[in-house]
Amino acid sequence: MRRLLLALSAVAVVAVSAAGVSGAFSGGKATPRASMPMPMPTNTSAASRGAAVRPTYELHQAVVHAKILNFAFKPPHLVVSPGTKVVWTNEDQDPHTVTSDRPGFGSQALDTGSSFTMVAKRAGTFTYHCVIHPFMHGTLVVEG
């Protein structure tokens, strides 16, 4: 029964994250799809607990690299300029997604070492999460 539930969860993740890229973003692509989701840890990031998170400014950069590590997006609050390519790399042992809270961008499940890349086209604040671990949240602010 547990295997059936895990298999159905994996299908749901793929279906939800298949929304793709639209509007404010382009070029969203992910490297290989992950295996079955693993159990969620009990610890959560400061961002998911509502604690104040200082933004990381990476203005006027062509490419900005972010991490998924210890069941958190790092940095959790990222500020970039329009046209910046943002690359999230999963450094955890468990699969994760990078999925906007509103239609816009979304990755497939990312295995360890896999990346998701998108280009921020227009100004705005875009919140995102991991579909597999809904307590994981991040914010991308495009200034300009």
N, C-alpha and C positions, 0 to 999 in steps of 0.2 A: 504494500500500500504506500509506504514512504517513497519508493522509487517512482510510482505512478504520480504522486503529488509533485515530486521534484521535476519529473519530465513535463508535467502540465505547467509548472512554474516557468520552466525554460522556454516553452512555447509562448507563454504569455509575455515574457520579456522580449522575445524577438518580435512579436506582433506589435507591442506597444512602442518599441524603439524603431520600428520600420517607418516612422513618420517622415524621416528624411530631413531635408534642408529647405527652407523657404524664406521669403521676405528679406530679413536683415542679414542673412548669412548665406555663404556659398561654399562649395567645395567640401562639405562634410563627408568624411570618409573614415572608416574604421578598419583596423587590421583584424585578423581572424576572430571569429565568434568563440565565446567562452564555453566551457563545459557547465555542468550542473551548478546551480547556486549553492553556496555553503551557508551554514547557520550564521545568524547575525551575532556580533559581539555585544556585550552589555555596555561597554563604554561608548560615549558619543563625543563629537567634537564640540568646541566652544560655540561654533556657529549654530549647531543644531540645538544647543541648550539655551539659546537666546542671549548669550554673552556678547559684549561688544567686540567686534572684530575690526582691526585696523586694515584698511585697504592697502593693497600692494599696487603701486603705480608703475606701469610699464609703457608710458606714453612714447610715441614716435619710434616704436620698434617694429621691424618687419615681421619678426617671429618671436612669440613668447611661449615658453614652456611651463606647463603646470604639471603637478603630480597628483596621483591618487595613491595615498599612503596611509596606513593605519585607519582605514575606513573613514577617510576624510579627503576633501579636495584641498590641495595646497598650492597656492594660497586660496583661502575660502572666498575672498573678496578681491577681485582683480579688475584694475582699471587700465584700459588700452585705448588707442586711437583708431578711428575708422581705417580699414584696410589691413589691420594687423591680423596675421595668421596665428591662431591660438592652438597649441598642441597639448593635449592631456595624455599622459602616459601612466598606465596602471602599474604601480610598483608593489601592490599587495599580492598575496598568494591567492586571493579570492577574486572572482570576476566582478566587474562594475560597469555601469553605463554612465554617460554624460548626456542627460536628457533635459531640455528646457521645460520649464513649468507650463509655458504656453507654446503653441505651435511655433517652431522656429528651427531647432536643430536637435539631433538625437543620434547617439551612437548605438551600435550593436553592443552586446556584452563583450567586454574587453578582458582577455586573459592577461596574466602577468607578462609585462613587457610590451603589450599591444598599446597602440595609440589611436586617438581620435583627433582629427584636424578640422578646423573650420576657420573661415575668414569673416571677421566682423565688418559688415558693410555700412551700417548706419548707427547714429548715436542712440543711446537708450540704456536702460537697466534691464538685464536679462537674468532671471533666477533660474537655477537648474538643480537637478537632483540625480541620484542613482535609483533606477527603477527596482533593482534587486534589493537595495538597502535604503528604503525611503527616508531614513533618518539622516542621510548624507545630503547636505545642501551646499550650494555655492552661488555666488553672484558675479556676473560679468557686467561691467559698466563700460560702455563705449562713449568716450567724450570727444566732441569735435564737431 
